[in-house]
Amino acid sequence: MQRGGMMAHLTDADLRRMAAAGFGPLGEDEGLALFDAAVAGDDPVVAARLDPA
């Protein structure tokens, strides 16, 4: 996964910390699709990839 956009400033330590908390990166296409789905709905949402394991 390329680091660009909102992830450009994150260090390896930041990414490890996020992964340890269960948050994974979203690709550009996936993020845009989730954004489109979020703005089309009426409920508040958080677009994130979660791994609760």
MOLINQUI-V205325 format. One record per run of one state. SS is the DSSP state (helix for helix, strand for strand, loop for the rest). FROM is the first residue (numbers start at 1). LEN is the number of residues. Records with the same first field share a line. If there is no record, write none. Layout:
SS=FROM-LEN / FROM-LEN
This chain:
loop=1-4 / 8-4 / 21-2 / 25-3 / 41-8 / 51-3
helix=5-3 / 12-9 / 28-13
strand=23-2 / 49-2
